[in-house]
Amino acid sequence: MSFYRYHVFFCLNRREDGSLCCWQHGAETLFEYAKNRLKSLGLSGPGKIRINRAGCFDRCNEGPLLVIYPEAVWYTYIDEQDIDEIIETHLIGGKIVERLKV
């Protein structure tokens, strides 16, 4: 058994040259939102869900991006409602959110 049921990685890369990156799409703010939301739901920690920062995924044109393991499902998102849907549908319900999958 894995240490975490789900491990979620958010690309938080920031390109200093101004080229397209997840940071420009509010990834940092939504990363913090997801982390706080899981804590408030009592879903973070060993045996549960871990939210982590990640560097560039080299898929900048699809961003912002996050990936959930162990399934290796990639999602894009725009706002808190998308993050809530990923939490409720995938992380709690175990079903892939097809409309956000990349």
C-alpha positions as semicolon CSV with decimal commas, in nm:
position;residue;x (nm);y (nm);z (nm)
1;M;0,000;0,000;0,000
2;S;0,118;0,350;-0,082
3;F;0,193;0,599;0,195
4;Y;-0,079;0,826;0,049
5;R;-0,402;0,719;-0,115
6;Y;-0,353;1,000;-0,368
7;H;-0,053;1,220;-0,436
8;V;-0,135;1,544;-0,621
9;F;0,136;1,750;-0,790
10;F;0,069;2,108;-0,904
11;C;0,301;2,263;-1,160
12;L;0,403;2,594;-1,003
13;N;0,674;2,680;-1,251
14;R;0,739;3,050;-1,309
15;R;0,931;3,146;-1,621
16;E;1,132;3,462;-1,560
17;D;1,148;3,543;-1,933
18;G;0,770;3,596;-1,945
19;S;0,697;3,292;-2,162
20;L;0,386;3,087;-2,097
21;C;0,382;2,900;-1,766
22;C;0,135;2,763;-1,510
23;W;0,220;3,038;-1,261
24;Q;0,073;3,297;-1,501
25;H;-0,262;3,116;-1,473
26;G;-0,291;3,145;-1,094
27;A;-0,150;2,801;-1,015
28;E;0,006;2,915;-0,685
29;T;-0,324;3,052;-0,551
30;L;-0,519;2,742;-0,653
31;F;-0,248;2,514;-0,511
32;E;-0,293;2,686;-0,172
33;Y;-0,671;2,664;-0,210
34;A;-0,657;2,287;-0,276
35;K;-0,421;2,229;0,014
36;N;-0,639;2,425;0,257
37;R;-0,959;2,267;0,126
38;L;-0,827;1,913;0,184
39;K;-0,713;2,007;0,535
40;S;-1,054;2,153;0,615
41;L;-1,217;1,830;0,496
42;G;-0,980;1,618;0,707
43;L;-0,841;1,451;0,395
44;S;-0,472;1,540;0,416
45;G;-0,197;1,331;0,567
46;P;-0,065;0,974;0,569
47;G;-0,309;0,722;0,423
48;K;-0,506;1,009;0,274
49;I;-0,409;1,279;0,023
50;R;-0,089;1,479;-0,021
51;I;-0,070;1,802;-0,222
52;N;0,280;1,892;-0,347
53;R;0,452;2,162;-0,547
54;A;0,617;2,057;-0,869
55;G;0,842;2,221;-1,121
56;C;0,775;2,241;-1,491
57;F;0,591;1,949;-1,650
58;D;0,694;2,066;-2,002
59;R;0,328;2,089;-2,105
60;C;0,298;2,467;-2,072
61;N;0,049;2,509;-2,357
62;E;-0,200;2,290;-2,164
63;G;-0,165;2,469;-1,832
64;P;-0,225;2,522;-1,559
65;L;-0,178;2,156;-1,478
66;L;-0,187;1,911;-1,193
67;V;-0,137;1,536;-1,195
68;I;-0,282;1,279;-0,955
69;Y;-0,102;0,957;-0,869
70;P;-0,121;0,660;-0,852
71;E;-0,344;0,679;-1,164
72;A;-0,130;0,943;-1,339
73;V;-0,437;1,145;-1,438
74;W;-0,355;1,493;-1,571
75;Y;-0,596;1,783;-1,522
76;T;-0,617;2,144;-1,623
77;Y;-0,823;2,390;-1,420
78;I;-0,932;2,753;-1,419
79;D;-1,078;2,835;-1,079
80;E;-1,177;2,712;-0,733
81;Q;-1,487;2,542;-0,874
82;D;-1,266;2,323;-1,095
83;I;-1,046;2,235;-0,796
84;D;-1,357;2,154;-0,590
85;E;-1,484;1,928;-0,869
86;I;-1,150;1,744;-0,885
87;I;-1,152;1,701;-0,507
88;E;-1,512;1,587;-0,485
89;T;-1,527;1,371;-0,796
90;H;-1,178;1,220;-0,821
91;L;-1,017;1,240;-0,478
92;I;-1,332;1,163;-0,278
93;G;-1,550;0,983;-0,534
94;G;-1,278;0,797;-0,724
95;K;-1,407;0,902;-1,068
96;I;-1,212;1,092;-1,333
97;V;-1,337;1,441;-1,421
98;E;-1,340;1,393;-1,798
99;R;-1,405;1,759;-1,884
100;L;-1,083;1,868;-1,711
101;K;-0,862;1,578;-1,815
102;V;-0,573;1,653;-2,056
